[in-house]
Amino acid sequence: MQYIEPGLKDVFLARKNIEGLVWRTPLVHSPWLSEQTGSNVYLKLESLQNTGSFKMRGASNKLSVLTSQEKARGVIAVSSGNHGRAVSFIAGKMGMKALICVSKAVPRNKVDAIRELGAEIIITGNSYDEATEDALVIQRERGLTMVHPFDDFHIIAGQGTLGLELIEDLPEIDMVLVPLSGGGLLSGVAMALKSIKPSVYAVGITMDQGAAVHESLKAGQIIAVEEKPTLADALAGGLGDDNTYTFRMVQKFVDETVLVTEDEIAGAMLFALDKHNLVVEGGGAVGIAALKHNRIADTGRNIAVIISGGNLDMGILEGVLSTRHPERL
């Protein structure tokens, strides 16, 4: 079958599909990061998105294009938390049944949030990849439609709507820093921005614990990496052996990927709380961590940092505070 990847036209179609379901999130200036970098740094606050993460964009677009038969049968998704929450929310709005598979590593607050939205939830496997294997069996048994968290034409196009908002709100954008897991957000945003302004420098940021895309790019092919405990739990998981879109699109549209440490992520979460009064989960804070620790050599004049999610378990935040600032507890 001929390979056709999503393009700018598909992003505009996605924006129409998700209208009324997804919020346009604010882009705010960070004077502290701007002073440190000598650039104009802006934070795109998807942590304030409906259900607390950017995942609403792709999930809304995907579910909106399902056939009536697919909607009647229901959907299934594998998630590290945020995707499952978005799918559950949209499925409820559209009158569909949703089943979400999560691994035992997913924080309790994210599991509880999915359950509260009315979805059936199955906790299975010790990692995202193990949960995926079980979900595929369930999908075949029940005849459900899989809503992939990243490697899907309509998911990527939906995430690309974030790129449209960025270039509308910051036409002079030189660089975008995007949290990187399976590459759905990074692919969509980088493709949308570069389709309009090719000079935009796109950087994927991920943790140094189980960085699947980063290691695969270095190897020139998709490789499996061990999933390890991380504050950036939303970024956990591999690319999958049958990856169709995101690995190719990251290779094509992304200029650089960089890693940040667990300690740097923790510091970035506290920075967001202290300086911007924002509760940001570890995976959403990696762009801040990269700037604060000079992980990117040439930052450009106008930088947008995507804060991808704010669904932070308070127990994790307490752990971060007790390690770095016990006096605040």
KOLBADO-688154 format. One record per residue: residue number from 1; x, y, z of N, C-alpha, C in turn; residue in one letter. Coordinates in steps of 0.1 Angstrom, whole numbers, plus 5000, padded with zeros to 4 digits. Atoms other than C-alpha are relative to their C-alpha. Layout:
# KOLBADO-688154
SITE  seq  npx  npy  npz  capx  capy  capz  cpx  cpy  cpz  type
SITE  NUM  X  Y  Z  X  Y  Z  X  Y  Z  A
...
//
This chain:
# KOLBADO-688154
SITE  seq  npx  npy  npz  capx  capy  capz  cpx  cpy  cpz  type
SITE  1  5008  4988  5000  5000  5000  5000  5009  5013  5000  M
SITE  2  4992  4987  5001  5013  5035  4991  5000  5007  5013  Q
SITE  3  4999  4992  4988  5026  5055  5020  4996  5014  4998  Y
SITE  4  5004  4986  5001  5008  5088  5024  4999  5005  5014  I
SITE  5  4999  4994  4986  5016  5109  5055  4991  5012  5000  E
SITE  6  5008  4988  4999  4994  5137  5069  5008  5012  4996  P
SITE  7  4994  4988  5004  5001  5171  5056  4992  5012  5005  G
SITE  8  5006  4988  4994  4991  5207  5063  4985  5001  4997  L
SITE  9  5014  5000  5003  4957  5203  5046  4993  4991  5010  K
SITE  10  5007  5009  4990  4949  5174  5070  5000  5007  5014  D
SITE  11  5000  4993  4988  4958  5196  5099  4989  5010  5001  V
SITE  12  5011  4991  5001  4934  5223  5088  4986  4993  5001  F
SITE  13  5012  5008  4999  4907  5196  5084  4998  4996  5014  L
SITE  14  5001  5004  4986  4915  5184  5119  4995  5011  5009  A
SITE  15  5004  4989  4992  4911  5218  5133  4985  5002  4999  R
SITE  16  5014  4999  5001  4876  5219  5119  4993  4989  5007  K
SITE  17  5006  5012  4994  4868  5184  5132  5000  5002  5016  N
SITE  18  4999  4999  4985  4879  5193  5168  4994  5012  5006  I
SITE  19  5006  4987  4995  4862  5227  5170  4989  4997  5010  E
SITE  20  5010  5002  4989  4841  5228  5202  5004  4990  5010  G
SITE  21  4995  5010  4990  4859  5199  5218  5013  5003  5007  L
SITE  22  4986  4997  4995  4894  5212  5222  5002  5015  5002  V
SITE  23  4998  4986  4997  4904  5245  5238  5013  5005  4993  W
SITE  24  4988  4993  5005  4928  5270  5223  5008  5004  5013  R
SITE  25  4993  4998  4987  4955  5271  5250  5009  5013  4999  T
SITE  26  4992  4988  5000  4975  5302  5260  5015  4998  4997  P
SITE  27  4986  4999  5002  5010  5311  5249  5005  5011  5009  L
SITE  28  4996  4989  4990  5027  5330  5278  5015  5001  4999  V
SITE  29  4986  4997  5000  5061  5347  5280  5006  4996  5013  H
SITE  30  4993  5003  4987  5086  5334  5305  5012  5009  5001  S
SITE  31  4989  4990  4998  5108  5363  5316  5013  4993  5006  P
SITE  32  4988  5006  4994  5131  5340  5336  5008  4991  4990  W
SITE  33  4993  5008  5010  5139  5316  5308  5005  5009  4989  L
SITE  34  4995  4991  5010  5142  5345  5284  5013  5007  5005  S
SITE  35  4988  4993  4994  5168  5362  5307  5011  4990  5000  E
SITE  36  4990  5010  4999  5187  5329  5311  5006  4997  4986  Q
SITE  37  4995  5004  5013  5189  5321  5274  5003  5012  4990  T
SITE  38  4998  4989  5009  5190  5356  5259  4991  5000  4988  G
SITE  39  5010  5001  5011  5160  5347  5237  4987  5004  5006  S
SITE  40  5014  4998  4995  5123  5354  5239  4994  4986  5001  N
SITE  41  5005  5013  4998  5109  5322  5254  4985  5001  5004  V
SITE  42  5014  5000  4997  5072  5314  5254  4996  4986  5003  Y
SITE  43  5005  5013  4996  5053  5285  5270  4986  4998  4994  L
SITE  44  5013  5003  5006  5025  5269  5251  4993  4990  5010  K
SITE  45  5005  5007  4988  5003  5257  5280  4989  4990  4997  L
SITE  46  5009  5011  5002  4987  5224  5269  4997  4993  5013  E
SITE  47  5004  5005  4987  4987  5216  5306  4987  5006  5005  S
SITE  48  5013  4994  4997  4956  5238  5307  4990  4996  4990  L
SITE  49  5009  5005  5010  4940  5219  5279  4988  4992  5007  Q
SITE  50  5010  5009  4995  4907  5201  5284  5005  4986  5002  N
SITE  51  4994  5012  4995  4916  5169  5303  5014  5001  5004  T
SITE  52  4986  4998  4995  4950  5184  5311  5011  4996  4991  G
SITE  53  4989  5003  5008  4970  5175  5281  4997  5002  4985  S
SITE  54  5002  4998  5014  4975  5179  5243  4993  4988  4993  F
SITE  55  5005  5012  5006  4962  5144  5237  4985  5002  4995  K
SITE  56  5013  4997  5005  4927  5159  5233  4999  5002  4985  M
SITE  57  5000  4996  5014  4936  5171  5199  5000  4988  4991  R
SITE  58  5000  5012  5008  4945  5138  5183  4988  4991  5002  G
SITE  59  5011  5009  4997  4919  5118  5201  4987  5006  4994  A
SITE  60  5012  4994  5005  4891  5143  5191  4999  4998  4985  S
SITE  61  5000  5001  5014  4902  5142  5155  4997  4985  4995  N
SITE  62  5001  5014  5004  4905  5104  5153  4985  4995  5002  K
SITE  63  5013  5005  4998  4871  5097  5169  4990  5006  4991  L
SITE  64  5009  4993  5009  4854  5123  5147  4999  4994  4987  S
SITE  65  5000  5005  5014  4863  5104  5115  4996  4985  5000  V
SITE  66  5004  5014  4999  4852  5069  5127  4986  4998  4993  L
SITE  67  5012  5003  5007  4824  5053  5107  4989  4997  5011  T
SITE  68  5011  5002  4990  4790  5048  5124  5001  4986  5005  S
SITE  69  4999  5014  4995  4797  5010  5126  5012  5000  5010  Q
SITE  70  4988  5000  4990  4831  5017  5144  4995  5006  5013  E
SITE  71  5005  4993  4988  4814  5041  5168  4991  4991  5008  K
SITE  72  5010  5009  4993  4787  5015  5176  5008  4989  5007  A
SITE  73  4992  5011  4994  4813  4988  5183  5008  5005  5012  R
SITE  74  4992  4994  4989  4834  5011  5206  5015  5000  4996  G
SITE  75  4985  4998  5002  4871  5019  5209  5008  4995  5011  V
SITE  76  4991  5004  4990  4901  5007  5227  5013  5008  4998  I
SITE  77  4988  4992  5001  4933  5025  5235  5010  4995  5011  A
SITE  78  4990  5003  4991  4966  5018  5252  5006  5014  5004  V
SITE  79  4996  4986  4996  4979  5047  5273  5009  5000  5012  S
SITE  80  4992  4998  4988  5004  5059  5298  4992  5010  5009  S
SITE  81  5009  4992  4992  4975  5080  5311  4992  5011  4993  G
SITE  82  5007  4988  5007  4968  5112  5291  4992  4996  4988  N
SITE  83  5007  5004  5012  4958  5095  5259  4987  4993  5004  H
SITE  84  5012  5008  4995  4934  5072  5277  4989  5010  5005  G
SITE  85  5009  4990  4994  4919  5102  5295  4993  5007  4989  R
SITE  86  5006  4992  5011  4913  5121  5263  4990  4991  4992  A
SITE  87  5009  5009  5008  4898  5091  5244  4988  4997  5008  V
SITE  88  5012  5002  4991  4875  5084  5274  4991  5012  5000  S
SITE  89  5008  4987  4999  4863  5120  5275  4993  5001  4987  F
SITE  90  5007  4998  5013  4856  5122  5237  4990  4989  4997  I
SITE  91  5009  5011  5002  4841  5088  5236  4986  5002  5007  A
SITE  92  5012  4997  4992  4817  5098  5263  4991  5011  4994  G
SITE  93  5007  4989  5007  4808  5130  5244  4992  4995  4988  K
SITE  94  5005  5005  5012  4801  5110  5213  4991  4987  5002  M
SITE  95  5009  5012  4997  4781  5082  5230  5006  4987  4997  G
SITE  96  4993  5013  5003  4808  5055  5224  5005  4994  5013  M
SITE  97  4993  5008  4989  4821  5028  5247  5015  5001  4998  K
SITE  98  4985  5000  5001  4858  5030  5255  5006  4991  5010  A
SITE  99  4992  5009  4992  4882  5005  5269  5014  5005  5000  L
SITE  100  4986  4995  4999  4916  5017  5281  5009  4990  5007  I
SITE  101  4991  5009  4994  4945  4994  5288  5012  5009  5005  C
SITE  102  4988  4993  4995  4973  5008  5310  5009  4990  5007  V
SITE  103  4991  5009  4993  5003  4992  5325  5000  5003  5015  S
SITE  104  4999  4998  4985  5010  4989  5363  5009  5012  5003  K
SITE  105  4991  4989  4997  5035  5017  5359  4993  5014  5000  A
SITE  106  5008  4988  5002  5008  5043  5352  4996  5006  5014  V
SITE  107  5004  4995  4987  5003  5067  5382  4985  4999  5003  P
SITE  108  5014  5002  4996  4971  5062  5402  4991  5012  4996  R
SITE  109  5009  4989  5004  4958  5097  5395  4995  5000  4986  N
SITE  110  5004  5001  5014  4957  5091  5358  4991  4988  4998  K
SITE  111  5009  5011  5001  4941  5057  5362  4986  5004  5006  V
SITE  112  5013  4996  4994  4914  5072  5385  4993  5010  4991  D
SITE  113  5006  4990  5009  4908  5101  5361  4993  4993  4988  A
SITE  114  5006  5007  5011  4901  5076  5332  4988  4993  5005  I
SITE  115  5011  5008  4994  4878  5055  5354  4988  5010  5002  R
SITE  116  5010  4990  4997  4859  5086  5365  4992  5005  4987  E
SITE  117  5007  4996  5013  4851  5094  5328  4991  4989  4994  L
SITE  118  5009  5010  5004  4832  5062  5325  5005  4989  4991  G
SITE  119  4994  5010  5008  4856  5041  5305  5003  4987  5008  A
SITE  120  4996  5012  4994  4863  5005  5312  5016  5000  5000  E
SITE  121  4986  4999  5000  4899  5002  5323  5006  4987  5005  I
SITE  122  4993  5013  4997  4922  4972  5324  5015  5003  5003  I
SITE  123  4986  4998  4996  4955  4974  5342  5008  4987  4998  I
SITE  124  4993  5012  5004  4979  4949  5326  5014  5002  4996  T
SITE  125  4986  4999  5004  5016  4943  5321  5008  5010  5009  G
SITE  126  4991  4991  4992  5046  4960  5337  5005  5012  4992  N
SITE  127  4995  4989  5009  5053  4983  5308  4989  5004  4990  S
SITE  128  5010  4996  5011  5035  5002  5280  5000  4989  4989  Y
SITE  129  4999  5010  5011  5047  4976  5255  4993  4988  5003  D
SITE  130  5008  5012  4996  5033  4947  5275  4985  5003  5000  E
SITE  131  5014  4997  5001  5000  4965  5279  4995  5000  4986  A
SITE  132  5004  5000  5014  4999  4970  5242  4998  4986  4994  T
SITE  133  5002  5013  5004  5003  4933  5236  4987  4994  5004  E
SITE  134  5012  5005  4995  4974  4925  5258  4988  5007  4993  D
SITE  135  5010  4992  5007  4953  4953  5242  4996  4994  4987  A
SITE  136  5002  5005  5013  4957  4938  5208  4992  4987  5000  L
SITE  137  5008  5012  4998  4943  4905  5220  4985  5004  5003  V
SITE  138  5013  4996  4997  4913  4922  5235  4993  5007  4988  I
SITE  139  5006  4994  5012  4907  4943  5204  4995  4990  4990  Q
SITE  140  5004  5010  5010  4905  4912  5182  4988  4992  5006  R
SITE  141  5011  5008  4994  4882  4894  5207  4987  5008  5000  E
SITE  142  5013  4992  4998  4857  4923  5211  4997  5008  4987  R
SITE  143  5003  4993  5012  4859  4938  5176  5000  5015  5002  G
SITE  144  4999  4986  4997  4869  4972  5189  5009  5007  4990  L
SITE  145  4991  4992  5008  4886  5000  5170  5011  5006  5008  T
SITE  146  4989  4995  4992  4921  5008  5182  5003  5014  4997  M
SITE  147  4996  4986  5001  4929  5044  5188  5014  5002  5005  V
SITE  148  4986  5000  4997  4966  5045  5186  5004  5013  5007  H
SITE  149  4996  4987  4994  4983  5071  5209  5008  5009  4992  P
SITE  150  4991  4991  5008  5007  5084  5183  5001  4996  4985  F
SITE  151  4996  5003  5014  5013  5064  5151  4987  4998  4992  D
SITE  152  5013  5001  5007  4980  5072  5134  4999  5013  4992  D
SITE  153  5001  4988  5009  4973  5096  5104  4992  5011  5007  F
SITE  154  5009  4990  4995  4944  5114  5121  5005  5005  5014  H
SITE  155  4994  4995  4987  4961  5115  5156  5011  5010  4997  I
SITE  156  4989  4991  5003  4992  5132  5141  4994  5013  4994  I
SITE  157  5006  4987  5005  4970  5157  5121  4994  5008  5011  A
SITE  158  5006  4993  4988  4951  5165  5153  5010  5007  5008  G
SITE  159  4990  4993  4992  4983  5172  5172  5006  5012  4993  Q
SITE  160  4995  4989  5008  4994  5194  5143  4993  5013  5002  G
SITE  161  5007  4987  4998  4967  5219  5152  5006  5009  5010  T
SITE  162  4992  4993  4990  4989  5229  5181  5010  5009  4993  L
SITE  163  4990  4993  5008  5015  5240  5155  4993  5012  4993  G
SITE  164  5007  4989  5006  4989  5262  5138  4998  5011  5010  L
SITE  165  5002  4990  4990  4981  5280  5170  5013  5007  5003  E
SITE  166  4987  4994  4997  5018  5285  5176  5004  5011  4990  L
SITE  167  4995  4991  5010  5025  5302  5143  4990  5012  4999  I
SITE  168  5010  4989  5000  4993  5323  5145  5003  5010  5012  E
SITE  169  4998  4992  4989  5002  5335  5180  5015  5006  5001  D
SITE  170  4986  4996  5000  5040  5338  5174  5006  4998  4986  L
SITE  171  4996  5002  5013  5046  5343  5137  5015  5001  4998  P
SITE  172  4986  4998  5000  5082  5352  5144  5008  4988  5006  E
SITE  173  4994  5012  4994  5089  5317  5159  5012  4995  4992  I
SITE  174  4988  5006  5006  5124  5304  5153  5002  4985  5004  D
SITE  175  4997  5014  4995  5124  5272  5174  4988  4996  5008  M
SITE  176  5011  5007  4991  5099  5248  5190  5007  4989  5007  V
SITE  177  4995  5011  4992  5108  5225  5218  4987  4991  5004  L
SITE  178  5012  5008  4999  5084  5195  5219  5004  4987  5008  V
SITE  179  4998  5013  4993  5082  5166  5245  4999  4989  4990  P
SITE  180  4999  5011  5010  5090  5134  5227  4998  4986  5007  L
SITE  181  5002  5014  4996  5076  5099  5233  5000  4992  4988  S
SITE  182  5001  5008  5013  5063  5080  5203  5001  5009  4988  G
SITE  183  4997  4991  5011  5066  5111  5182  4987  5006  4993  G
SITE  184  5012  4995  5006  5029  5119  5174  4999  5015  5001  G
SITE  185  5001  4985  4998  5030  5154  5189  5011  5007  4992  L
SITE  186  4988  4994  5007  5065  5161  5175  4998  5000  4985  L
SITE  187  5002  5001  5015  5056  5149  5140  4990  5010  4996  S
SITE  188  5011  4991  5004  5024  5169  5138  5004  5014  5001  G
SITE  189  4996  4986  4998  5038  5201  5152  5011  5004  4991  V
SITE  190  4989  4997  5008  5070  5200  5133  4996  5001  4985  A
SITE  191  5005  5000  5014  5052  5192  5100  4992  5012  4997  M
SITE  192  5009  4989  5002  5026  5219  5105  5009  5013  4999  A
SITE  193  4992  4988  4999  5052  5246  5114  5009  5001  4987  L
SITE  194  4991  5000  5011  5077  5237  5087  4993  5001  4986  K
SITE  195  5007  4999  5013  5050  5235  5060  4996  5015  4998  S
SITE  196  5003  4986  5002  5043  5272  5067  5012  5008  5001  I
SITE  197  4988  4992  4999  5077  5284  5078  5012  4990  5001  K
SITE  198  4990  5011  5000  5105  5259  5068  5012  5003  5009  P
SITE  199  4989  4996  4992  5131  5278  5088  4999  4996  5015  S
SITE  200  5002  5003  4986  5116  5268  5122  5009  4987  5003  V
SITE  201  4991  5010  4995  5141  5246  5141  4992  4991  5010  Y
SITE  202  5009  5009  4991  5122  5216  5157  5009  4991  5008  A
SITE  203  4992  5008  4991  5137  5199  5187  4990  4991  5009  V
SITE  204  5007  5009  4991  5123  5168  5205  5008  4998  5013  G
SITE  205  4994  5002  4987  5130  5165  5242  4995  4988  5007  I
SITE  206  5004  5012  4993  5129  5133  5262  5009  4997  5011  T
SITE  207  4992  5004  4989  5142  5117  5293  5011  4990  4996  M
SITE  208  4989  5009  5003  5174  5098  5294  4998  4985  5005  D
SITE  209  5003  5014  4996  5156  5067  5308  4990  4994  4990  Q
SITE  210  5009  5007  5010  5143  5046  5279  4995  5009  4989  G
SITE  211  5004  4990  5011  5144  5072  5251  4999  4993  4987  A
SITE  212  5002  5009  5012  5130  5050  5223  5003  5007  4987  A
SITE  213  4998  4993  5013  5129  5076  5195  5014  5005  4998  V
SITE  214  4986  4994  5001  5162  5092  5203  5010  4989  4997  H
SITE  215  4991  5011  5003  5180  5058  5203  4998  4994  4987  E
SITE  216  5003  5005  5013  5162  5047  5172  5006  5009  4989  S
SITE  217  4994  4991  5010  5173  5078  5153  5015  4998  4999  L
SITE  218  4985  5002  5000  5209  5072  5164  5003  4987  4992  K
SITE  219  4998  5013  5007  5206  5036  5151  4996  5000  4985  A
SITE  220  5005  5000  5013  5189  5046  5119  4989  4991  4997  G
SITE  221  5011  5010  5001  5162  5021  5125  4993  4999  5014  Q
SITE  222  5008  5001  4988  5135  5014  5151  5006  4988  5009  I
SITE  223  4995  5010  4991  5150  4996  5181  4992  5000  5013  I
SITE  224  5007  5001  4987  5135  4984  5214  5010  5005  5011  A
SITE  225  4992  4996  4988  5147  5000  5246  4992  4996  5013  V
SITE  226  5006  5004  4987  5141  4990  5282  4992  5012  5006  E
SITE  227  5008  4990  4994  5113  5010  5298  5004  5001  5015  E
SITE  228  4996  4999  4987  5125  5024  5331  4992  5010  5008  K
SITE  229  5008  4990  4992  5108  5043  5360  5006  5014  4997  P
SITE  230  4996  4986  5003  5108  5081  5353  4990  5009  5004  T
SITE  231  5010  4989  4997  5092  5113  5364  4992  5003  4987  L
SITE  232  5007  4997  5013  5083  5117  5327  4992  4988  4995  A
SITE  233  5008  5013  5003  5059  5087  5328  4992  5001  4987  D
SITE  234  5008  4998  5012  5038  5102  5300  5009  4998  4987  A
SITE  235  4992  5002  5011  5068  5098  5277  5006  4985  4998  L
SITE  236  4995  5014  5000  5074  5061  5284  4994  4992  4988  A
SITE  237  5005  5009  5010  5070  5033  5258  5009  5000  4988  G
SITE  238  4992  5001  5013  5085  5022  5225  4992  5004  4988  G
SITE  239  5006  4996  5012  5077  5029  5189  4992  4989  4994  L
SITE  240  5007  5011  5006  5064  4994  5180  5006  4995  4987  G
SITE  241  4994  5005  5012  5076  4971  5153  4993  5004  4987  D
SITE  242  5008  4997  5012  5048  4981  5129  4998  5015  4999  D
SITE  243  5001  4985  5001  5054  5019  5132  4999  5004  4985  N
SITE  244  5002  4996  5014  5041  5035  5100  5004  5014  4997  T
SITE  245  4999  4986  5003  5043  5073  5104  5011  5007  5008  Y
SITE  246  4992  4990  4992  5061  5088  5133  5015  4999  4999  T
SITE  247  4985  5001  5001  5096  5074  5129  5004  5007  4987  F
SITE  248  4996  4994  5012  5097  5085  5093  4998  5016  5001  R
SITE  249  5002  4986  5000  5082  5119  5100  5009  5007  5010  M
SITE  250  4990  4994  4992  5105  5126  5129  5014  5001  4992  V
SITE  251  4988  5000  5008  5134  5117  5106  5000  5012  4990  Q
SITE  252  5002  4990  5011  5120  5141  5080  5000  5014  5005  K
SITE  253  5003  4987  4996  5109  5171  5100  5007  5005  5012  F
SITE  254  4994  4996  4988  5129  5172  5132  5015  5002  4999  V
SITE  255  4986  4996  5001  5163  5189  5135  5009  4993  5010  D
SITE  256  4991  5005  4989  5175  5175  5168  4991  4994  5011  E
SITE  257  5007  5005  4988  5165  5154  5198  5011  5000  5011  T
SITE  258  4990  4999  4989  5181  5159  5232  4994  4993  5012  V
SITE  259  5004  5007  4988  5179  5141  5266  5002  5009  5012  L
SITE  260  4998  4993  4987  5174  5155  5301  4999  4989  5011  V
SITE  261  4999  5010  4989  5180  5137  5334  4988  5002  5009  T
SITE  262  5012  5000  4990  5155  5129  5362  5002  5012  5009  E
SITE  263  4999  4988  4991  5170  5156  5384  4997  5013  4993  D
SITE  264  5003  4988  5008  5167  5182  5356  4985  5001  4998  E
SITE  265  5015  5000  5001  5131  5172  5351  4993  5005  5013  I
SITE  266  5005  4995  4987  5124  5176  5388  5001  5015  5002  A
SITE  267  4997  4986  4999  5140  5210  5388  4991  5008  4991  G
SITE  268  5009  4993  5009  5119  5220  5358  4986  5001  5005  A
SITE  269  5013  5001  4994  5087  5209  5375  4998  5011  5011  M
SITE  270  5001  4990  4989  5095  5231  5405  5001  5014  4994  L
SITE  271  4999  4987  5007  5105  5260  5382  4986  5004  4995  F
SITE  272  5013  4996  5005  5071  5259  5366  4991  5004  5011  A
SITE  273  5009  4997  4988  5054  5259  5400  5004  5013  5006  L
SITE  274  4995  4988  4993  5076  5286  5415  4998  5013  4992  D
SITE  275  5000  4988  5008  5078  5310  5386  4988  5003  4992  K
SITE  276  5012  4998  5009  5046  5304  5366  4987  4995  5007  H
SITE  277  5012  5006  4993  5023  5289  5393  4993  4990  4992  N
SITE  278  5006  5011  5008  5018  5259  5370  5004  4987  5006  L
SITE  279  4998  5014  4996  5014  5223  5380  5003  4993  4987  V
SITE  280  4996  5006  5013  5033  5205  5352  5006  4986  5003  V
SITE  281  4994  5014  4998  5039  5167  5350  5014  4999  4994  E
SITE  282  4986  5001  5004  5074  5155  5344  5001  5000  4985  G
SITE  283  4999  5000  5014  5068  5148  5307  4997  5013  4993  G
SITE  284  5003  4987  5005  5054  5182  5302  5011  5011  5003  G
SITE  285  4990  4990  4996  5084  5199  5318  5014  4998  4993  A
SITE  286  4987  5003  5005  5112  5184  5297  5006  5012  4991  V
SITE  287  4995  4988  5008  5115  5215  5274  5006  5010  5009  G
SITE  288  4994  4991  4990  5120  5237  5304  5014  4995  5005  I
SITE  289  4987  5006  4995  5147  5213  5317  5011  5002  4989  A
SITE  290  4990  4998  5011  5165  5215  5283  5005  5014  4999  A
SITE  291  4995  4987  5001  5167  5252  5283  5007  5004  5013  L
SITE  292  4993  4996  4987  5176  5256  5320  5014  4994  5001  K
SITE  293  4987  5007  4999  5205  5232  5315  5008  5000  4987  H
SITE  294  4993  4998  5013  5217  5244  5281  5003  4988  4992  N
SITE  295  4999  5012  5008  5210  5212  5263  5000  5003  4985  R
SITE  296  5001  4997  5014  5205  5231  5230  5010  5011  4997  I
SITE  297  4989  4990  5002  5234  5250  5215  4996  5013  4995  A
SITE  298  5004  4987  5006  5218  5276  5193  4985  5001  5001  D
SITE  299  5014  5000  4996  5184  5286  5207  4992  5009  4991  T
SITE  300  5009  4991  5008  5173  5313  5182  4995  5011  5008  G
SITE  301  5005  4988  4993  5156  5345  5191  4986  4998  5006  R
SITE  302  5013  5002  4995  5120  5333  5196  4997  4985  5001  N
SITE  303  5001  5014  4997  5114  5300  5212  4986  4997  5006  I
SITE  304  5013  5005  4994  5081  5282  5219  5003  4986  5007  A
SITE  305  4998  5013  4992  5082  5254  5246  4986  4995  5003  V
SITE  306  5013  5006  4997  5053  5231  5246  5000  4993  5013  I
SITE  307  5003  5006  4987  5041  5222  5281  4989  4991  4998  I
SITE  308  5010  5009  5006  5023  5191  5271  4990  4994  5009  S
SITE  309  5010  5006  4991  5005  5180  5302  5002  5005  5015  G
SITE  310  5000  4996  4986  4996  5189  5338  4994  4991  5010  G
SITE  311  5006  5010  4992  4982  5157  5351  5010  4993  5010  N
SITE  312  4989  5004  4991  5006  5154  5380  4994  4994  5013  L
SITE  313  5003  5006  4987  5001  5130  5409  5006  5007  5011  D
SITE  314  4995  4992  4989  5004  5149  5441  5010  4993  5008  M
SITE  315  4990  5008  4993  5024  5121  5457  5013  5001  4993  G
SITE  316  4987  4998  5008  5050  5125  5429  5005  5014  5003  I
SITE  317  4995  4986  4997  5051  5163  5435  5006  5001  5014  L
SITE  318  4995  5000  4986  5055  5157  5473  5014  4994  5000  E
SITE  319  4987  5007  5001  5084  5133  5464  5011  5010  4995  G
SITE  320  4990  4990  5006  5101  5160  5443  5003  5011  5010  V
SITE  321  4998  4990  4990  5096  5186  5470  5009  4995  5011  L
SITE  322  4993  5005  4989  5109  5164  5497  5015  4997  4997  S
SITE  323  4986  5003  5004  5141  5156  5478  5007  5013  4998  T
SITE  324  4993  4987  5003  5149  5192  5467  4997  5011  5009  R
SITE  325  5004  4989  4992  5129  5215  5490  4992  4995  5012  H
SITE  326  5008  5006  4989  5119  5196  5522  4994  5011  5009  P
SITE  327  5005  4989  4991  5113  5229  5540  4986  5005  4995  E
SITE  328  5013  4995  5005  5083  5235  5518  4988  4991  5003  R
SITE  329  5010  5009  4997  5064  5205  5530  4994  5002  5014  L
//
